[in-house]
Each structure stands twice: as C-alpha cells, then as structure tokens.
Amino acid sequence: MMGHMFRSGYYGGNWDSMPDYMQKMMQDYYAGNQILWRFSGLMDFILWSLLVILLVALIRWVWRKGDKIK
C-alpha cells in the first residue's frame, strides 16, 4: 500500500507534496523494519536454498514412487 502511493501518482511520486501525517506514517513504518533490511540478503539466500532443497526432495520422492509402481 505504501509503495502504491508513490507509483500510482496519488501525490505525483513527490515526497514533498505529501501531507505531514502521511510522511510521518511512512517514516514510522519503514523505521520499524530497518533491522530486517540488514538480514534481507541472508534471509533471501536461505529461503531460495530451502526451496531448491525441497524441490529436489520432492522430485526424488516422486521418482522413487514411480520406480515402485513398475
């Protein structure tokens, strides 16, 4: 929702044209998430690694299940 305001032109994508209450709300929102931004690259790597591992495990499981049917 927050990014939607900048992209779709509610305030023309201009921070200065936004009302003060809107600027404060957005600053409070992004300031609370600042700690997570430091770890976002690591979390992204871990997430994709787990997804690849899950996909490989699922393929192996289906492959073995197919071998038992024959």
HELIX and SHEET records of a PDB file:
HELIX    1   1 MET A    2  ARG A    7  1                                   6    
HELIX    2   2 TRP A   15  SER A   17  5                                   3    
HELIX    3   3 ASP A   20  GLY A   32  1                                  13    
HELIX    4   4 GLN A   34  ILE A   69  1                                  36    
END                                                                             
